[in-house]
Amino acid sequence: MAQAQQQKSIAVAAMLPNPAHHYETGLRKVIITLTVIVSAMLELIDTTIVNVALTQISGNLGASIEDVAWVITSYAIANVIVIPLSGFLGNLLGRRNYYIGSILLFTMASLLCGMATDIWALVFFRFLQGIGGGALLPTSQAILYETYRPEERGKATGIFSMGLVLGPTIGPLLGGFLVDYFSWEWCFFVNIPIGLLAAWSSFTFLKEPKVSHSVSKIDWTGIGLLAVGTGSLQFILERGESKDWFETPYITWFTIIAVVALFAFVWWELHTEEPAVDLRVLGRSHNLPVAAMLTFVVGFGLYGSLFVFPVFVQRLLGFTAVLTGLVLFPSAIVTGMIAMPLGIAMQKGVSPKKVMAVGMVAFILFCWALGQQTMQSGASNFFFILLVRGLALGCIFIPVTMLAVSGLHGRDIGQATGLNNMVRQLGGSFGIALINTYIVKRVGAHRIELLSHLSPFDPAAIARLEAIKQAAVTKTVLSPADAEVAALNALEGTVTIQSHHLAYMDAFMLVALLFAIALPLLFFIKIKKVEKSDVSGAH
């Protein structure tokens, strides 16, 4: 009885607005805004910046591509563990101290990554970088909400959404430029001056909230179960496809560990007095559960399509890493341009459900249009298609971010932002893993289908083979027998390329289908015109 009364008191206290909270104004407000946006973008850029440098890292450090993949995997595992704990750790250490310490850890780890001379040292330093970076996204969002008054939340959400979309898009472009003109180490060194400046700015201008939420008991059990569960899940998603999923025994064991640990984590957090991650916030908000599901879909689509597009245009169409980034960049600019006006419009009464419906339909059209591309497509073919992507992401990110915290107060804001950011990260991991597996399966299916049309009795196939053979004999000094082998190899190459092309097109259509299936979730969103959210004490 006493425990139930204590939990009720905690919930009521969390819902009460904090009248003493001070909202920033003037130049200080601008500097804090720039600081948290840059910090959040650092974290997001580093999720994709090294993707284009893996080959160079492999050659420089004498490691296999499989081992180098751990440079990405370790960062993602650290991220997904820390993100949901950011609210708890902010309360435990003090939000300002935790934020500055995370920036410094991220910056120091970036330096160590660039100085690494061994692949496993690099993997370890990337894990440390992910620990520091994981705090930056949800804590930056909470700080931004505390800086702006409740009636300015739409503007704050619009500003934050710019960073959410710009970061993953800038990553490949910046990484490609640094690798082409400098070396892979600069993918890490570039963080150092920016990180130090962000740490100094945070130390100088950020204040600890007047009302802090002290932690009298550390939930070691919850933290341990979360680390084991989410870490194992992220490992499965990152490595499952390359290891043929459950054909590999340790993937099966990690799956069992992930399921058991996550179920135990949910049960424990719902029954302990001071949980590290307060899952009860899902019951105190009518929109957070729906927003979390939509955020998962958005993460799946954003990172899934961002994974497939560069692979398609670079491997099949011959784009360089820099050109790929340049093609994607106008899309991010469109999102940045519409983000703040959309946030302000929704703050003034425009229905977020309608805005998000427009965004999801636009994203479906974007994926459908990508699924119609040919091997003759060039950079100009993608320009308007990717502008639609920019419009779609702006119309999706801003309302779903606002909905995640609508109706919440005080420390519940921090819990909601942590959960929502974790869900988006997991959505992206699921998207990349499942789409990668889907592409492999579809390549095999299309190969079988194409080969079925190549037989000694097919006049078109015979004519094609003879044309290649005659060209080989005419233009080279090959013998007729060697020319026939060369013609068969050329035909094999054509089948391989076409199989991959069709599989990539299928992947884009799969993302479009997922968004179409998720559209009915919008009907479960409830909007109250009088609903306001106080954000003071979010961390």
Secondary structure, DSSP 8 states (H G I E B T S, - for coil): -HHHHHHHHHHHHHHS--TT-----HHHHHHHHHHHHHHHHHHHHTTTTTGGGHHHHHHHHT--HHHHTHHHHHHHHHHHHHGGGHHHHHHHH-HHHHHHHHHHHHHHHHHHHHH--SHHHHHHHHHHHHHHHHHHHHHHHHHHHHHS-GGGHHHHHHHHHHHHHHHHHHHHHHHHHHHHHS-TTHHHHTHHHHHHHHHHHHHHH----SS----SS--HHHHHHHHHHHHHHHHHHHHTTTTTGGGSHHHHHHHHHHHHHHHHHHHHHHHSSS-SS-TTHHHH-SSHHHHHHHHHHHHHHHHHHHHHHHHHHHHTS---HHHHHHHHHHHHHHHHHHHHHHHHHHHTT--HHHHHHHHHHHHHHHHHHHTT--TT--HHHHHHHHHHHHHHHHHHHHHHHHHHHTT--THHHHHHHHHHHHHHHHHHHHHHHHHHHHHHHHHHHHHHHHHTT--TT-HHHHHHHHHHHHHHHHHS---HHHHHHHHHHHHHHHHHHHHHHHHHHHHHHHHHHHHHHHGGGGGG----TT-----TT--
